[in-house]
Amino acid sequence: MKKIIFVFLVLLMAFQLTACSSEASKALREANKAFENENWTDAQVAANQVILNYPGTKEAEKAAKLVEEAGKKLDYEEAEDLVTQAEKAYSENQWKVVINSFSKIEKLAPESDLVDRAAKWNDDAKANWIRELSSNMQNAYTSGDWQAAQSYAADLIQYFPDTDEAQSAKSIQSEAKAKIEEANIAAKREQARSKLRISRCWVNGPDSAGGYELYINYENKSDKVIKYFRFGVTFYNAVGDPISTWHINKIEYCEDTGPIAQGEGMRGNSEYWGKFYDSPIDHPEIVDVEVEYMDGTTWELSDEEISYVQY
């Protein structure tokens, strides 16, 4: 009885394996059919299903080769499209497009005739683009168009790093970057100065009791009306050390109440903020400024902005 059961199980397993092989062969035939019809994507999808559903079989092994071959066909078709694109770009003097297209063609179909077809366009495009970039870079630099000069220099350095033109581009790129930073600083300075000017901040003293009066002269340059003008100063002694007699954080805060229209503020020495005693003051330095406007907006100046508005 046991022998009969064993034989039955062997036959059952053989039947299942035969059925499985038959199904795998059928699925592989579908993949091959798609490949023969040049439906490369469909062939890849079908072949991958064979690999997934029937791992370890001869059909799965053949399917893996089919996936690879279909991939090559897809790459070749993409490379063909890139050759067409490169040819059109070459006729329109779009050198960067030609160079980028050729680079992709080499990766997609490295041993194909497509590389040879596009190679001459690529060589000519490189020579032409180097000349064009160098000329545009120099013209932009001469005319003070720093952003454009930096952009042209960046392309020379990226695409042609080993050329003499790239070495010159590095120098121009560095100089253009510095000019751009200078322009940005100038723009920020002018923007800050268009809203506020602090012409002077000083102390007067000591008086007979040893007190020092704090003064500030400022002007609202904005077309918005100031509600509150707040500023903080740190006092320094004659040897340049901050004085902390009055506040632990070494800052004395003051507030001027508006409304303060455009062109208004404080001038001269008719008003001052308190008197400060106990330690000789050499000079104050403004370390904090905040402006609150009547429309509800506020402007808290950065350290750079505080330095910009003092002139």
Secondary structure, DSSP 8 states (H G I E B T S, - for coil): -HHHHHHHHHHHHHHHHHHHHHHHHHHHHHHHHHHHTT-HHHHHHHHHHHHHHSTTSHHHHHHHHHHHHHHHHHHHHHHHHHHHHHHHHHHTT-HHHHHHHHHHHHHHSTTSHHHHHHHHHHHHHHHHHHHHHHHHHHHHHHHT-HHHHHHHHHHHHHH-TTSHHHHHHHHHHHHHHHHHHHHHHHHHHHHHHTTEEEEEEEEE---TTS-EEEEEEEEE-SSS-EEEEEEEEEEE-TTS-B--SS-TTS-EEEEEEEEE-TT-EE-TTS--EEEE-SS---EEEEEEEEEEETTS-EEE--HHHHHHTB-
